[in-house]
Amino acid sequence: MFDSFGNKVKIKDSPETREKGLAGKTGDVHGQTTPSMMDVEVIGTPKTDFAINVYFDDLKSSYWFDEELLETIDYGQGSVITLDGVDKKWTKGQNRQWIEENTTQTIIQSTTKTPDKKWWEFWK
């Protein structure tokens, strides 16, 4: 089962994918859903109540597919996810797991005291 965000997939040739102009295109998995609960249009005829969302960079759009219409190209090793306002990033590792890292900047304070200057001696 496709269950991994970030996988790169190729769309298989079928009457439905040809009709939409998507046969042979490659994209990235951006999610999965239960179509009966979400009221999404699914390309293909899923045997179970499950669909995969694939995003296409060149189209700047995504579509929901029956998983049978997708062929995995790679598992997205090295893909990085960040979220605005969250001081973390996630990188997809060799074992297909997401590795979480803290991205909070460390502030280094100097222990060297700066000499006292008079306000008018700004050039020193």
PyMOL commands that set and color helices and strands:
alter all, ss='L'
color gray80, all
select helices_A, chain A and resi 15-19+35-38+67-69
alter helices_A, ss='H'
color red, helices_A
select strands_A, chain A and resi 8-11+26-33+42-43+51-56+61-65+70-74+80-82+88-92+98-102
alter strands_A, ss='S'
color yellow, strands_A
deselect
rebuild
show_as cartoon
